[in-house]
């Protein structure tokens, strides 16, 4: 079986001491590629160092994470623009979006930054990785502004309702990123997942966070992707081999074609 982890922060400090071993475990479990979402300028160098060490496994994105939209947001956005104009390695713009959980101080700026990066994604013909937390209404407001653009991408760590999923699909070819939360007993995501076609699902870990059961509370790793796939297989009443084939194909079409 072949898998792609479409969202892993393998350049985070949690992997500083054993990244080669982490990559080896991922590959042994069938995870052949890992998409590395960006956060901000501070984390760009560590991300690219991971890509340089493992060029056939780690694939970089560029973008300004909503929680990094602060007083210097213009400078951060200029950095993203510079990287987009110079780099041919980037496979997506992300992770971008709106976050109303950690702070509401720069919500207007978050919306502007999100819209700007969506427009760049259309200009550069790149998919987007969208982060939403306590802000779906604002995200839809921004998507409404750019609804004529040919957008595609993934809603990372999707946890919305079936109705939310259907509304998302009106604005572009968007997949749902399903991670370790699907294994949590009281998450409520399983019922929604029954109504989402496999063609709209990609797998992710969000490593080093949100590890699936039985590793919940510990450091998450890309090698846990098969656990997520197995849970989806149970919900969808399919074999894990079929889940692997379909979700990997979805990810390949989204990021590498």
HELIX and SHEET records of a PDB file:
HELIX    1   1 UNK A   13  UNK A   15  5                                   3    
HELIX    2   2 UNK A   19  UNK A   28  1                                  10    
HELIX    3   3 UNK A   41  UNK A   43  5                                   3    
HELIX    4   4 UNK A   44  UNK A   53  1                                  10    
HELIX    5   5 UNK A   66  UNK A   68  5                                   3    
HELIX    6   6 UNK A   73  UNK A   86  1                                  14    
HELIX    7   7 UNK A  107  UNK A  124  1                                  18    
HELIX    8   8 UNK A  136  UNK A  145  1                                  10    
HELIX    9   9 UNK A  162  UNK A  168  1                                   7    
HELIX   10  10 UNK A  169  UNK A  171  5                                   3    
HELIX   11  11 UNK A  180  UNK A  183  5                                   4    
HELIX   12  12 UNK A  189  UNK A  193  1                                   5    
HELIX   13  13 UNK A  198  UNK A  200  5                                   3    
HELIX   14  14 UNK A  222  UNK A  224  5                                   3    
HELIX   15  15 UNK A  225  UNK A  236  1                                  12    
HELIX   16  16 UNK A  240  UNK A  256  1                                  17    
SHEET    1   A 3 UNK A   3  UNK A   5  0                                        
SHEET    2   A 3 UNK A  31  UNK A  36  1                                        
SHEET    3   A 3 UNK A  58  UNK A  60  1                                        
SHEET    1   B 5 UNK A  92  UNK A  99  0                                        
SHEET    2   B 5 UNK A 127  UNK A 133  1                                        
SHEET    3   B 5 UNK A 152  UNK A 155  1                                        
SHEET    4   B 5 UNK A 173  UNK A 178  1                                        
SHEET    5   B 5 UNK A 201  UNK A 203  1                                        
END                                                                             
